[in-house]
Amino acid sequence: MSYADKVFIDMCKDIIENGTSTEGEKVRPKWEDGSFAYTIKQFGVVNRYDLSKEFPALTLRKTAIKSCTDEMLWIWQQKSNNINDLHSGVWDEWADETGSIGKAYGYQMGVKHQYKEGMMDQVDRVIYDLKNNPYSRRIMTNIYVHQDLHEMNLYPCAYSMTFNVTKKPGCDKLVLNGILNQRSQDILAANNWNVCQYSVLLHMLAQVCDMQVGEFVHVIADAHIYDRHIPLIKELISREPLPAPTFWLNPDIKDFYQFTRHDVHLDGYETHPQITNIPIAV
């Protein structure tokens, strides 16, 4: 069975059985009909995935690997904040009439900062350090910029990545690990989407920096299931997990800026039917 399925099932059961309900409390999100979107939540969920052993795509339902990779590249590679540069509609609810989501996500990744080595944006700094200072404890990104929050159409949910390099005994190649910090996550709509896209990012960075991929650690401060999602989650986690797929990344790409969503796919990816028409709280 897929290890990602086990992690997901255990997490959802824990949230439903032991979580805190926000029903009747002051909350921001609303459903399309204007009613408040309440959740049941757990604080401080930490999930670990060893990417050297298995790619963490759910088999309980399909995760669209090319679409989630496309969004990741939109932020990390194109450094865009305009939905017209995306090939999916995942950001449509938060875009203005021009397609902009404000000074969020890709915008922050594209801002250049002064370092001893010169002007670089956060992505280029990560790649520079992985290649030149791999044992640095300062290889990280942060897009939760308080001075710009008022100009963001949605505050960043997945806001920080910390990279850390290790080495296995008897192996020449270094191992790239990463921690994704997330302030908030809609478990049904976004959990495995984020897990897969940041696992792809680690695979890509490891390849272009001549490293092996290691662990992906996902830290979620507020892991929640919306009230209208609970029946869908219960049905989802009642399904029997299937074998994990095999991840393929185009081995010819050695420059991070040359990757496209077509350079990834999952072999042997068998899943249960997709859950459609998931209501999204905004």
Secondary structure as UniProt FT lines:
FT   HELIX           3..18
FT   STRAND          20..21
FT   TURN            23..24
FT   TURN            32..33
FT   STRAND          39..50
FT   TURN            51..53
FT   HELIX           65..76
FT   HELIX           83..85
FT   TURN            90..91
FT   HELIX           92..94
FT   TURN            97..98
FT   HELIX           106..110
FT   STRAND          113..115
FT   TURN            116..117
FT   STRAND          118..120
FT   HELIX           122..132
FT   TURN            134..135
FT   STRAND          140..142
FT   HELIX           146..151
FT   STRAND          158..167
FT   TURN            169..170
FT   STRAND          174..182
FT   STRAND          185..186
FT   HELIX           187..208
FT   TURN            209..210
FT   STRAND          212..226
FT   HELIX           227..229
FT   HELIX           230..236
FT   TURN            237..238
FT   STRAND          246..249
FT   TURN            251..252
FT   HELIX           256..258
FT   HELIX           261..263
FT   STRAND          264..267
//
